Amino acid sequence: MSEPIVVCLGYPALLGDRFAERVRAIDPRIEVVGLPVDPGTDWVTVPPDQPHEEPPPWAIGRADERRSALERAEVLIQLHTPKDLMTLAPRLRWLQGFGAGVDQFVVAGVTRDRVIVTNASGVSAGSMAEFVIGRLLQIWKRFPEAEAHQRNHDYIRTYGRSFAGSVIGIVGLGSIGVAVAKRARAMGVHVLGLKRSVSSGDLGDADEIFGPDQLHEMLGRCDAVVVTAPATPETHHLIDRAALAAAKPGAMLVNVARGSLVDEDAVIEALESGQLSAAALDVFEQEPLPADSPIWDTPNLWVSAHSSVSVDRYVDDVFDLFEDNLRRYTAGEPLRNRVDMESLGFG
C-alpha cells in the first residue's frame, strides 16, 4: 500500500467533520490531521503577518497534538504560521495560504526548493473591491457629513463630486486590483494601473498601464490612489513622502494591501498639509493599531480594522479552492494560484 498523503487543516475554522470528510473523499490515500486550538481563545484577531512560537498562545494546551500533526504533514493549509516551519514540518511539500498575502511564510523560512506555495488570491477580490468603491463613494459623496447634519437636525445640503469621469490609480493589478478596476470602469472611471512587469497589450482591465519606475508620474494624474500590491522588500513604503509629494493635490488614498506599503507618518503629514484630501486605511504597520496612535485622530483619515474582506462566505470559498487544488495535487496536475516564490523573497 502506498504511503498516506497527510493533509493538515491548520486553519481552526476548518476543523470538524464537514471539511475533513470532503478532503478524505478526494483520494483514499489521504489522512486528515489538524492544528487544534484551546476552547474560548482568541486567534481570529491576531495579525498573521509575523510567525508565532509553537504552540501559540491560543493553543498552549494542545501543543503535543499540534507538533505531531506538523511533523507528519505533507500538505498544509493555514493563515497563522509557526516560526521554523521547515523544521517543525520536515515532510511538508505544499502549503496553501488562507489569504492572498504570503509574507508570513517568507518570514517563517519556507524555502522554494522544497515547498510549493499557493495562495487564496482572487477569493476575496470581489468583496474587497466593493469595500474600496464604498469608501470612495462614502467620501466623495460626503455621506459622513450628511449623517452628522442629520444627528444635529440641520437641513444643510452636502453636494458631492461626480464619480464618473474621475481618474483612479491602482498600485498592483493582481486579482484585487483588477476587481477594483472592473467595477470602477463600469461606473465611468478612467483607471490607471501600476504593474511590476508590463507586457505589450496587457492592460489588466485598466485604461493605461505604468511600470514601477513610473509611479510618481501616475500619481500626479490620479484623483484617488488605491494600493493593492503584495508586501515585498521592493514595495516597503512604496507610498512615501516623495510619492505623496508627486501626487495630484487633493487626491485620496485607499490602502487595502499591507500596512508596510504605506509610510503612515507621511500620510498624516500629507493630510495635515492638504496634499491629500482624505485617506482610508484598512491595514497598518502595527496591528492591532495602538490606541495612542495619531492615526485615530487625524482629520479626514478613515480607519477600519483589517476588515475590507467580507467573511460571510470566505471560509467556504477558500476551501473550495483548496479542495480543487488538492484534487490536482493528488493527480499530479498544476496547482492554481501558485506563488512566484523568488519574486516574493522566498529563500
C-alpha positions in Angstrom: 0.0 0.0 0.0 1.3 3.5 -0.9 2.3 6.0 1.8 -0.6 8.2 3.0 -0.9 11.8 2.0 -1.2 13.6 5.3 -3.3 16.7 4.9 -3.1 19.1 7.8 -6.0 21.5 8.3 -4.2 24.3 10.0 -6.9 27.0 10.0 -9.1 26.4 13.1 -12.4 27.2 11.3 -11.8 24.1 9.1 -11.6 21.7 12.0 -14.5 19.3 12.2 -16.2 16.6 10.2 -17.7 18.8 7.4 -14.4 19.8 5.8 -12.4 16.6 6.8 -14.9 14.4 5.0 -14.6 16.4 1.8 -10.8 16.1 2.0 -10.9 12.3 2.5 -13.3 11.8 -0.4 -10.8 13.1 -2.8 -8.3 10.2 -2.6 -8.3 7.0 -0.5 -4.6 7.7 0.4 -5.4 10.9 2.2 -5.2 11.1 6.0 -6.5 14.2 7.7 -4.9 15.8 10.8 -5.5 19.3 12.3 -3.9 22.0 14.4 -6.4 22.3 17.3 -6.7 25.4 19.5 -7.8 25.9 23.1 -11.5 26.4 23.6 -12.5 30.1 24.0 -9.2 31.5 22.9 -9.0 34.5 20.5 -7.0 33.6 17.4 -9.1 35.4 14.8 -8.0 38.9 15.7 -4.3 38.1 15.9 -2.4 39.6 12.9 -0.9 36.8 10.8 2.0 38.7 9.3 4.5 37.6 11.9 5.2 33.9 12.7 4.4 32.7 16.2 6.1 30.4 18.7 4.8 26.8 18.6 2.5 26.3 20.3 0.9 29.8 20.0 -0.8 31.5 22.9 -4.2 30.3 21.7 -3.2 26.6 21.8 -0.9 26.1 24.8 -3.0 23.1 25.9 -2.8 21.4 22.5 1.0 21.5 22.0 1.6 17.8 21.6 -1.2 17.3 19.1 -0.1 20.2 17.0 3.6 19.2 16.9 2.6 15.6 15.9 0.4 17.0 13.1 3.1 19.3 11.8 5.7 16.5 11.9 3.6 14.3 9.6 2.0 16.9 7.3 2.8 16.7 3.6 0.0 19.3 2.7 -0.9 22.2 5.0 -3.5 24.9 4.7 -3.1 27.8 7.2 -3.0 31.5 7.8 -1.0 32.0 11.1 2.2 30.1 10.9 4.8 29.0 13.4 8.4 30.0 13.3 10.9 27.4 11.9 8.1 25.8 9.9 10.6 23.9 7.8 12.0 22.2 11.0 8.6 21.6 12.5 7.2 20.1 9.3 10.0 18.2 7.7 7.7 16.3 5.3 5.9 19.5 4.0 5.7 19.7 0.2 2.7 22.0 -0.4 1.5 25.0 1.6 -1.9 26.6 0.8 -2.2 30.0 2.3 -5.6 31.0 3.6 -5.3 34.6 2.4 -3.7 36.4 -0.6 -0.7 37.5 1.4 2.1 35.0 2.0 4.7 37.3 3.6 4.4 35.4 6.9 5.6 32.3 5.2 8.7 34.1 3.9 9.5 35.2 7.5 8.9 31.6 8.7 11.6 30.4 6.5 9.6 28.4 3.9 12.0 27.5 1.1 11.2 27.4 -2.6 13.4 24.4 -3.3 11.2 22.1 -1.1 7.7 23.6 -0.8 5.1 24.7 -3.3 3.2 27.7 -2.0 -0.2 28.6 -3.3 -2.4 31.5 -2.0 -6.1 32.4 -1.9 -5.7 35.3 -4.3 -8.9 36.1 -6.0 -11.2 34.7 -3.3 -11.5 38.0 -1.5 -11.1 40.2 -4.6 -14.8 40.9 -5.2 -15.7 41.9 -1.7 -12.6 43.9 -1.2 -13.2 45.8 -4.4 -16.7 46.5 -3.1 -15.2 47.9 0.0 -12.8 50.2 -2.0 -15.7 51.5 -4.1 -17.8 52.0 -1.0 -15.0 54.1 0.7 -14.6 56.2 -2.4 -18.3 56.9 -2.7 -18.6 57.5 1.0 -16.0 60.3 1.0 -16.6 61.8 -2.4 -20.4 61.9 -1.9 -19.9 63.3 1.6 -22.1 60.8 3.4 -20.5 61.2 6.8 -21.2 65.0 6.7 -24.8 64.4 5.7 -25.1 61.9 8.7 -23.6 64.5 11.0 -26.1 67.1 9.9 -28.9 64.6 10.4 -27.8 63.9 14.0 -27.9 67.7 14.6 -31.2 68.1 12.8 -29.5 70.6 10.4 -31.0 70.7 6.9 -27.8 71.5 5.1 -27.0 70.4 1.6 -23.8 68.3 1.1 -23.2 68.1 -2.6 -20.5 65.5 -3.5 -18.3 65.2 -6.6 -19.0 63.0 -9.6 -17.6 59.5 -9.6 -17.8 59.1 -13.4 -15.0 61.0 -15.1 -12.6 60.7 -12.2 -9.2 59.2 -12.6 -8.2 56.3 -10.2 -4.7 54.8 -10.0 -4.4 51.2 -8.8 -1.0 50.2 -7.4 -0.8 46.5 -8.1 -3.0 44.8 -10.7 -3.4 41.4 -9.1 -6.8 39.9 -8.5 -7.9 42.6 -6.1 -6.6 45.5 -8.3 -8.3 44.0 -11.3 -11.6 43.6 -9.4 -11.4 47.3 -8.4 -10.6 48.3 -12.0 -13.6 46.4 -13.4 -16.0 48.0 -11.0 -14.6 51.5 -11.3 -14.6 51.4 -15.1 -18.2 50.1 -15.1 -19.1 53.4 -13.3 -17.3 55.6 -15.8 -14.0 56.0 -14.1 -10.7 56.2 -16.1 -8.3 53.7 -14.5 -4.5 53.9 -14.4 -2.7 50.7 -13.3 0.8 50.1 -12.0 2.3 46.7 -12.6 5.6 45.1 -11.7 6.1 43.9 -15.3 4.4 45.5 -18.3 3.6 43.4 -21.4 2.6 44.9 -24.7 -1.2 45.0 -24.9 -1.7 43.7 -21.4 -3.9 46.3 -19.7 -5.2 44.1 -16.9 -8.6 45.8 -17.1 -7.0 49.3 -16.8 -7.2 52.0 -19.4 -3.5 52.7 -19.1 -0.6 50.8 -17.7 2.5 52.1 -15.9 5.7 50.4 -14.8 7.3 50.6 -11.3 9.6 53.5 -12.4 6.5 55.5 -13.5 4.8 55.5 -10.1 5.2 59.3 -9.5 4.1 60.1 -13.0 0.9 58.0 -12.5 0.2 59.5 -9.0 0.3 63.0 -10.5 -2.8 62.2 -12.6 -4.9 60.5 -10.0 -8.0 61.8 -8.1 -7.7 58.7 -6.0 -5.0 56.1 -5.4 -5.8 52.5 -4.4 -3.0 50.3 -3.0 -3.5 46.6 -3.7 0.1 45.3 -4.3 1.7 42.5 -2.3 4.2 43.1 0.5 7.7 42.5 -0.7 11.1 44.1 0.1 10.6 46.2 -3.0 7.2 47.5 -2.0 8.1 48.6 1.6 7.0 52.2 2.0 6.3 52.4 -1.7 3.9 55.2 -0.9 6.3 57.5 0.9 6.8 61.3 1.3 8.2 61.6 -2.2 5.4 59.6 -3.7 2.8 61.7 -1.9 4.5 64.9 -2.9 4.3 63.8 -6.5 0.5 63.0 -6.1 -2.1 65.3 -7.5 -3.0 67.9 -4.9 -6.2 66.9 -3.1 -6.1 63.2 -4.1 -7.5 60.5 -1.9 -5.6 57.4 -0.8 -7.0 53.9 0.0 -4.8 51.0 1.3 -6.3 47.5 1.4 -3.0 45.7 0.8 -0.5 45.6 3.7 0.5 48.3 6.1 4.1 48.1 5.2 3.4 49.6 1.7 2.5 53.0 3.1 4.5 55.3 5.2 1.9 56.3 7.8 3.7 59.3 9.1 3.9 60.7 5.6 0.2 60.1 5.1 -0.6 62.1 8.3 1.6 64.9 7.1 0.0 64.9 3.7 -3.4 65.1 5.2 -2.5 67.9 7.6 -1.0 69.9 4.7 -3.9 69.3 2.4 -1.8 67.5 -0.2 -4.2 64.5 0.4 -7.9 65.4 0.9 -8.7 62.0 2.5 -7.3 58.6 3.3 -8.9 55.3 4.1 -6.6 52.7 5.7 -7.7 49.2 6.4 -4.2 47.9 7.2 -1.4 49.2 9.3 2.3 48.6 10.0 1.4 47.6 13.6 -1.8 45.6 14.1 -3.8 45.9 16.2 -3.4 49.7 15.7 -2.3 51.0 19.1 -4.9 53.1 21.0 -2.4 56.0 21.3 -1.6 56.1 17.5 -2.1 59.6 16.0 -3.8 57.8 13.1 -7.1 57.5 15.1 -7.5 61.3 15.4 -6.1 62.6 12.1 -8.8 64.6 10.3 -10.1 63.0 7.1 -8.4 59.7 7.8 -10.8 56.8 7.9 -9.8 53.6 9.8 -11.1 50.1 9.6 -9.5 47.1 11.4 -8.2 45.0 8.5 -11.7 44.1 7.5 -12.1 45.1 3.9 -12.9 41.5 3.0 -16.4 40.1 3.6 -16.3 36.9 5.6 -19.8 35.6 5.3 -18.7 33.1 2.6 -14.9 33.5 2.8 -14.1 30.2 4.6 -16.2 28.1 2.2 -14.8 29.9 -0.8 -11.2 29.4 0.2 -11.9 25.7 1.0 -13.4 25.3 -2.5 -10.1 26.5 -4.0 -8.1 24.2 -1.7 -10.3 21.2 -2.5 -9.8 21.8 -6.2 -6.1 22.2 -5.7 -5.9 19.0 -3.6 -7.5 17.1 -6.4 -4.9 18.5 -8.7 -2.1 17.7 -6.3 -3.1 14.0 -5.9 -3.4 13.7 -9.7 0.0 15.3 -10.3 -1.6 18.3 -12.1 -0.5 22.0 -11.9 -1.9 23.9 -8.9 -4.0 27.1 -9.1 -2.7 30.3 -7.6 0.9 29.1 -7.4 3.1 31.9 -5.9 6.1 33.3 -7.7 8.3 32.5 -4.7 11.5 34.0 -6.0 10.0 37.4 -6.7 8.3 37.5 -3.3 11.6 36.8 -1.4 11.4 33.2 -0.5 14.8 31.6 0.1 
